[in-house]
Amino acid sequence: MNQIDWHKHHIDDSTLITDNYKTTQNVRRYFKSKFGDNFKFDRNFMLWMKTATGLTMGDASQEWVNRKNSK
């Protein structure tokens, strides 16, 4: 799996989450562009992202929605 520079790489729904995933401002901008100010990282979601290798950022977005809706 190709490594991604999570600080600079263009992120969209098809971007694969790699084993070098980092929670960066670039990742935050991606989520904010989709969900606006409603988006917030929490510890559990950040841990989920670290274990989501091979999934896409679109999958991650759906996971965030599922978590938000289950609260």
C-alpha positions as CSV (number, residue, x, y, z in Angstrom):
1,M,0.0,0.0,0.0
2,N,1.4,3.4,-1.0
3,Q,2.2,5.8,1.8
4,I,0.4,9.1,1.9
5,D,1.7,12.4,3.3
6,W,-1.4,13.1,5.4
7,H,-0.2,16.8,5.8
8,K,-0.1,17.5,2.0
9,H,-2.0,14.8,0.0
10,H,-5.3,15.8,-1.5
11,I,-7.9,13.8,0.4
12,D,-11.2,12.8,-1.0
13,D,-13.7,10.0,-0.4
14,S,-11.6,7.5,-2.4
15,T,-8.4,8.1,-0.5
16,L,-7.2,4.9,1.1
17,I,-6.4,5.0,4.8
18,T,-2.8,3.7,5.1
19,D,-0.8,2.2,7.9
20,N,1.0,5.6,8.3
21,Y,-2.3,7.5,8.9
22,K,-2.0,10.6,11.0
23,T,-4.7,12.9,12.3
24,T,-3.6,16.2,10.7
25,Q,-5.1,19.6,9.9
26,N,-5.5,18.4,6.3
27,V,-7.6,15.4,7.5
28,R,-9.6,17.8,9.7
29,R,-10.2,20.1,6.7
30,Y,-11.5,17.1,4.7
31,F,-14.1,16.2,7.4
32,K,-15.0,19.9,8.0
33,S,-15.6,20.2,4.2
34,K,-18.1,17.4,4.4
35,F,-19.8,18.1,7.8
36,G,-19.0,21.7,8.6
37,D,-18.6,22.8,12.2
38,N,-20.6,19.8,13.3
39,F,-17.4,17.7,12.8
40,K,-15.3,17.0,15.9
41,F,-12.7,14.4,16.5
42,D,-13.1,12.4,19.6
43,R,-10.7,9.9,21.1
44,N,-12.7,6.8,20.1
45,F,-13.1,8.0,16.5
46,M,-9.3,8.8,16.3
47,L,-8.6,5.3,17.6
48,W,-10.9,3.8,15.0
49,M,-9.1,5.8,12.2
50,K,-5.8,4.3,13.3
51,T,-7.2,0.8,12.8
52,A,-9.0,1.5,9.5
53,T,-6.1,0.6,7.3
54,G,-7.4,-0.4,3.8
55,L,-10.7,1.4,4.2
56,T,-11.4,4.7,2.4
57,M,-12.0,8.2,3.8
58,G,-15.5,7.8,2.4
59,D,-15.8,4.7,4.8
60,A,-14.5,6.9,7.6
61,S,-17.0,9.6,6.9
62,Q,-19.8,7.0,7.1
63,E,-18.4,5.7,10.3
64,W,-18.4,9.2,11.8
65,V,-22.1,9.7,10.7
66,N,-23.0,6.4,12.2
67,R,-21.3,7.3,15.5
68,K,-23.0,10.7,15.6
69,N,-26.4,9.2,14.8
70,S,-26.0,6.6,17.6
71,K,-25.6,9.3,20.3
